[in-house]
Amino acid sequence: METRIKLPVGIESFEEIRKYEYYYVDKTLLIEQVLEEGSKVKLFTRPRRFGKTLNMSMLKSFFEIGTDPSLFEGLHISESTQLCAQYMGRYPVISISLKSVGASSYKEAVDQLVDVINRETFRFMSLIEDPKLSAFEKKKLEDLLSDQMTAKTLESSLVWLSMILEKKYGQKVVVLIDEYDVPLQKAYMQGYYDKMVLLISNLFGNVLKTNESLAFAVLTGCLRIAKESIFTGLNNFSVYSITDEDFDESFGFTDNEVREILCYYGLEGHFGDVKEWYDGYRFGNADVYCPWDVVNYCRDHVRNPNARVKNYWMNTSGNDVIDHLIDGMDHPGSLIKDELERLVNGDYVDRDVNEMITYKDLYANADNLWSTLFMTGYLTQRGRVGDSRYRLAIPNREIQNVMINRILSRFKQEVSGNRELLGKFCEAMLRADAGSVEHLLAEYMAKTVSIRDSFVKSLQENFYHGLLLGIFGYQAGWSAESNRESGDGFSDIMIRARENDLITGIVIELKYSKIESGLERDCRDALNQINTRNYIQSLQKDGCKKILKYGIAFWHQKCRVMVEQS
């Protein structure tokens, strides 16, 4: 068997990927673009898991004094020999990530930030013995290595480190700050937001605004948050967000890059699935895939070509923004429910996007919520319809899936709190009262979103499947199983309902009708499937004396219910 190079799952170090021969999608064009773009400070905003940290590691490896030129052999940047001769390995580099700065209290968060500065300074600890530095400068280095540094020392830490490095190397410094906005996000969630804004503003102000030792700086984050005054006063400052055409292919994988990686690992036939599930993001003029998804998909399917498709990106952090959207469905006068229905059915909504909102404002109103969904990758754009107005849509199957799951999760909570309606529904099921079951089920569905024909067929059926399981799961004495093997196949839902000492068995087969007039026919087909495939077999073996067979067909928020008793 041909030995293929390893996939870099979870590896964010450019040096490690290149040194130990992991698969690398060449993004070194970014180096040229950073040098060609003249602004002193550049901020790139992208959703999480789109390669920001790896790109920052690449920039560090390229510019830092003492770099290994072989890391870039065979990559795009190596073709620019003059540029490499002029810039590669020529700069002292300060590189920090703020992704770990976030705690339940301001003091703890400050301690975490101090630790970040400590660890970066530690890389230059040998300078304490360097004869080029004065005793005062060496004392400053020692202060930056202390875990008890004062607030003043912390706020000026990066500018002092820059000045010392310039003194040592005779060259201005490149500053790289990854995930700059994470401390603000965490502070907002934990209630010390204003304090953290002031601290970060002072830290950035010193190193980015009043730092004569700065060659240039690159920052990354999810949101721009310029209104926080963090970047106030910067005269040479450029922001490149997901709406900008510049650098639009630098973060995320393009169609060609995905085809190449799939081809390399013998997964060419999987392109359709990967595109459906993980493509659909539009940055500037580029259509891109989420790299985290693609790499994880390849890893799983190299091991097992028949592995099921998973939600990778959505499972890497909390999804509070989705919960805020869904929680707003029932607000008086809210259009969110209608708009959410359109989105999950593959349609779009036209909304104004504000790229400069603060964390305080993220969920302040519906407009800000849509902006947040867009900037964090839960929605993407399908075209601009005004200066700041975009056509927003769900990018792919993965996020569509998760939105539906969150809707169903919220529905389950509502069901659990409505015991009266739940009891009536289950009683009607046991009485084999198809008319009442149909009426009550329609009442339940009115509380959720409408699923239309444009919706992916498997998701249509999964949605109603989940809806019913959510109802049955909260009924005392009921045990509901999904896709239980019985007879000559797998029934959609199988229930054992205990009444005193008796257990009633219920088998349910679900269908999604293409047209409203097909509801009755599809109900009969569902019952016929139960009978011909003998789905009641396992219930009979369990000794159930009463067995009910339900065929249920759905069309949008309408349904038809038929029942037979064995």
N, C-alpha and C positions, 0 to 999 in steps of 0.2 A: 504494500500500500504506500502511495506517495505521502511523504511527510510534509505537512503544510505548517507554515509559521503560526504562532499562537495568536489568539484574539485578545486584545487588551481590555478585558472586561474590568471596569473599575480602576484602571491605571491612568493617572492624570499627569504623570511625569514624562515629558518628551524624551529626556535622556534615557530613562528606563526602557521606554518603548523601542527606541532606536538601538540602544546598546545590547538589549537582550532579544532583538529581532522579533518584535511583535508586529502585527499588521498595522500599517499607518496610512491613513488617508492624507495625502499631501496638502497641507494648508499653508505652506511657506510663502505663497504669494502675498500673504498678509504682511510679511516683513517688508517687502517692497512697497506695499501700499502705505504702511505706517510711515516709512521714510519719505515717501513722495508727498504725503499730506503734511502741510506745513505747520499745523497748530501745535503748540507746546504741550497741551494736555488733551488727550482723547478719551472719551468715554464710550464704551460699547455696551448697549443694553440688549440682552437676549433672554429668553426663558431659560429655566434650569435644564441642565443635561444637554446643552447644545454645543459643548466643546469649549466654553470660555476658559476654564482652568487649564486645559491642555494647550490651548493657544498661548496663554500667558507663560506657561512653562517653556514653550517653544521660543518665545521672544527672549526670555531669560537665557536660555541655552545659546542663542545666537549672539546676543550683544555682550554677554559677560566676559570680562577678562579671564583668560585661562580656559576658555571653552575648547572642546574637542571638535575640530573641523570635520572629522569623519562622520559625525552625527548627521551632517547635511548632505553627504555624498549621495548622488542619484536623485535628489529632490529638486524641485523647480528652482529654488533660490541658488543652487550651485551653478546654474547656467549664467547667472549674473556675476561673473568673475570680478569685475571692477567694484561692484557694490560689496561683495564679500570681502575683498581686500581692504576696502575703506572702513567697513563697519563691524565685521565679524570679530568678536573677542576684543573690542576696543573700549568697552565701557565698564566701570563699576556699576553693579546693578543691585538695587534694593527691591526685593520681591516679597510681598506679604499677602496673605489671604485673611479676610475677616469673616469667613464662613463659620468659624467656631466661636465667634463673639456673640453670645446671647445667653442670658441667664435669667433667673426669676427675680433678681434684684440688680440695681445699678452697681452696687459695690462688687458683686460677683462678675458682672460684665466688664467692669474696669479691670479687675484682676485678670480676666481672660485676654483683654487687649494688651495689658502689660506683658503677659506671657508671649503674645505674638511678637512684640518688640524685642523681648529678651532673646527669643529663639533666632530672630533674624540678626540681631547684633552678635550672637554667639558665633555666627559664620565668620565674623571678622575679629574674633577675640585675640588673634595673634598680633593685631595692630597695637595692643597695649604695650608690647615690647619694641615697637618700631621707633627707631631714632628720629624719623622724620616728624613725629608728632610731639607736641609740647606736653608738659606735665598736665596742663589744664585740659588739653584734648584727651589725654589718656584717662583723666578723672571723669570726663564726660562719658567715655565709653564704659567705664565701670558703673556709672549711674544708670546707663541703658541696659546693663546686665543685672541690675538689682530688681528683685521682685517686690521691693518696697518703694519704688520710685514715686515721687510726688506728682500731683496733677500737672504742675507746670512742666516738669521734666517729660511727662508722657506727651503732652500737647506739642512740645518742641522736639520730640525724639527723632523723628524722621528727617527734619531739617539739619539737626546736629550730626546725625549719621551721614547725611549727604555731604556736609562740609568736611568732615573728617576723611571720607573716602576720596573726595576731590584733592585734598591735601596730600594724601598718600599716593594717588595714582596720577595726579596732574591732569585729570580728565573729569569733565562734568558727569553727572550721575543719571542713569535711567531708573525711574521709579515705576514699579508695577504693583497695582493694588487690585486684587481679585475679590469679587463679591463685596464691593464697598458698602452696599445698602443693607446687608444682612443684620448688622447691629441695630439699625433703625427699625427694621421689621420686628425683630425680637423685642426691642424696647417698647414699641407700640403695643404689642400683645401683652406685655408684663407691667405696663403702667409707669415707666420712667422715661418716656419718649423725649420730653423737652430737655432733660439733662443729657441724654445721649446725643441729641442734635447739636447741642452746644459743644460737647467734647469732640465729636467728629468734625464739626465746622472748624474748630481751632486747630486740630491735628492736620486737616487737609489745607487749611489756609496757610499754615506755616510752611509746609513742604511744597505746595503747588503754586502759591501766590508770591511769597516773599523769599523764595529760595534761589539765590544766585548760583548755586551749585547744580541746579537742575538742567540736564540736557533736554529731556522730554519725559512725559509720564503717560502711562496707559492704565485705564481703570475699566473694570467690568462690573455689571450688576444686572438685576432683572428690571428695575425701574429707574427712570431718570431723576425724579424727585428734585428738580432744580429749585422749586419754590421754597425748599427748606433753607435756602441761603448758604448751603454747604459750599457752593462754587461761586458765590457772589464775589465780584471783583476780578475774576479771571478774565484777562483780556484776550488770551489766545487759547480758547477752549472750544472744542468741537464735540458734539454728541452724535453718535451713529446708532439709531434705533432700528427696530424691525421695519419701519416705514421707509428707510433711506436706501437708495440704490447703491451708494458706495459701500464696499465691503459686504455686499449682500450674499455672496457665496462663501464667506470666510468662516461662518459658523453654521453647522449643519451639513448634511451630505446632499449632493446633487443626484439627479437621476443616473448620470453616467458613473458616478462614484459608487452608487449602490449596485448597479449592474456589475461593476468590476469586482466588488467584494463578494457578491453572490457567485459570480463565475469562478473566482479563485477557489472558493470552498465547495464547488460542485453543487450549488443550490440555484442554478439558473431558472429552474422550473418554479421557484418560489417567489419570483419577482412580483407576480400579481398580488399575492397575499401581503407581501411587505409594503407594496404601494398602497393597498387598500387600508392597511392598519396604521402605517407610520408616516406616510407622505402627507401632503396637503398644506404644509406651512408655506406661507409666502412672505419672504423678507425682501423688501425692495422690489426688484423685478425677477427674483430668483425663487423657484419652487424647490423646497428642501425637505428632507426627512430629518427626524430626530435621531442623532447618532447613537444615543444610548439604546434606543429601541432596536436599531439595525444590528448593532454589535451583539446585543443579548440574544436576538432572534437567531443570528448565525451560530452563536455558541450552542444554543439549545438544539438547533436542527442539524448541526454537524454531528452531535452526539446521537440524535434520534430524528431522522428525516420526517417522521410522522408525529412529532411533538405538537401539542396544541398551541395555537397562537395565544400569546399572553399580553396583558397590560403591563409593560415594563416601566415606562415613564411615569405613569400615574401612581405607581406604587412606591415611588422614591421619596415622597414627602406628603404632608397634609394637603388637603384640598378644600380649605376653608372657603375659598372664593366661590366654588361650586355650591357649597352649602348656603352661602349668602344669597346666591341667585335663586335657588330652589325655595328657600325660606320666604322669598319675596313674592311667591306665586299667588298667595291668597290675600295680599294687602289690598285694602279697598281702593278701587280705581286703578289698580296696577295692570299694566299690559304684559308683565313678565310671563305669565302663564301662556298667553297666546304666542309670544315671541319664542318661548322655550319650545313649544310644540312645533313651530316652524323649523327651529334649529335641529331638533332631534330627528326630524323627518327629511333632513338634507336640504332645507331651504336656507335663506339668509335673512338678516335684518340690517337695515341701514341705521347706523348710529354715529353720533359725533364722538371722536376719540380725543381725550385730553392726555397728552403724554407728560404733563408736568404736575400731576396731582401729588399730594403729600400722603404719607401713610395714614395720617389722621382723616384724610378725605376719601380713602379707598372705597368705603362702603356708605358714604354719607348720602348718596342719592343714586338713582338708577343709572344716570349717565356715567358716573364714576365707576360703578360696578362693571358696566360694559367695557369701559376703558381698561380696567384692571384685568378682566378676562382676556382681552386682546393682547395686552403687553406681557402677560405671563404665560401665553401659549395655549390657553384653553379654547380660544377662538383665533381665527386667522382672517385675513382680508381677501376678498375676491374682487377688488377694484375700489378706486376712490370715486365718490359721487359728490364731492365738494372739497373745500380747502382742508377741512379736518374731519370730514364725514366719510366713513368707509362702509363697504358692504361686508358684513361680518358673517362668518359661517364656522361650523365645527370642522376642524381640519381633516379628521380621519376617523376610522372605525374605533380605534382605541378610546378616544375621548368621548365619542358617541356612546360607547359601551358604559363608560364610567358615569356619564350623566344619567343614563337610564337607571343604573344601579343605585345612584344617589336618590333619584326620584322614588324608586321603589322602597328604599330604606326609610325615607321620610313618610311614605304611605303606610308602611308597617307600623311606625310610631303612632300615626293617627288612628289606625285600626285598633291598636292595643289600648288606646284611651277611649274607644267607643264600644264598650262591652255590650251595650244593648243591641246595637245594629249587628255586631259580630254574632251574638247569640241567636238573633232572628235568622241570620243567614245559615248558620250551621243546623238549626232546627229544621229549616226548610229542606236542607240537603238530606237529613235523616228521614224526613217524611216523604221524600221523593217528589216534592212539590216543585216541579220544574218551573212553573210560572213565577212563584215567589223567588226562587233562586235567581231567575233571569232578571226580575225587577230589582232585587237587592244588589246584584252584581253590577247592574248598570248604574245604580246609585253610588256604589264604591268607585267605579271607573270615572265618574264625573269629577272626582277629586284629584285625578291624575291627569297626565297629558294625553292628547289624542295621538294615536299611531296611524299613519296614513300609508297608502299603497307604495309611496316612494321609499319608505323605510325598508332597510335590508330585511329580507324574508326571515332569516334565522333570528334576527333581533326582534322582529314582530312577535314571533311565537315565544321567544325567551321572555319578552316583556310581560305578556299575559300569564305565562307560566310563573314568573316571579310574583306577580300580583296576587295570584291565587294562593301560592305558598305563604305569602305574607299574611293572608287572612287566616289560613288554617293553623299557622304556627303559634297563634296566641289563644287557641281554644283549648281549655282544660280537658284532659282525657283523650285528646286527639293526637295521633302520631302520623305525620305526613312524610312520605318519601318521594323523592324525585327520580325519574328514570330508573325505576326498580325493574330488574329482570324478572319476567314471569311469563310462562307459556312459551310462545315462539318469538318473543321480542321484549321490548322495554316499554312499559306504560309511562305516560307523562307524569301522572301523580297517583299514588296509591295511599289510601288512608285507612287506618284502623281506629274506629271511634268507639270508645268504651261507654256503655250505658248500664250502670249498675254492674251486674256480672256478665253482661252480654257484650260482644264485640261485633259491630257492624263494619263490614268491609266496603270501601268505596274505591272504584277505579274511574279515573278521569282521563279522557283523551281530548286534546285541544287542537283546534284548527284556526287558521287565519284566512278569512274569505277575501277574495280579490274584489268582489262586488257585494253590495248589500243583499241583492236577490239570491246570492249563493249561500247565505247563512244556513237555511234549512237543509239544503243538500249536504253541506259540509258537516252539519251535525249528524246526519244519518251515516255519512262516511266514517265519522269518528266512532260511532257505536258499532258499525260493521267491523272496523279494525279491532276493537276490543274483543268482539266475538270470534272473528276468524283467527286471530292470533292467540286466543285463549288467555288474555291478560289476567283473568280472575283465578288462574290456577293456584298461585301462591296463597291467595286468601282462602281458597277452599282447603288447602293443605293445613292452614293454620286453624281450621275448624270454625270459620265464620259462617253462621247459619243464615245471615242476611247479607246479601251482597248487592250493591247498587252500582249500575254502570251509567256514567254520565258522558255524553258527547256535548262539548261546548264549542261553539264557533264565534269568532270575534270579527268585527269590522268597525274600525275606528273605536268609538265609545259605545257601540251597540253590540248586542250579543244575542245568541239563541241557545237555549238549553233544552236538551232531551235526555230522558232517563229511562232505563229499563231495570227491572229487578230480577235477580236470580234466586 
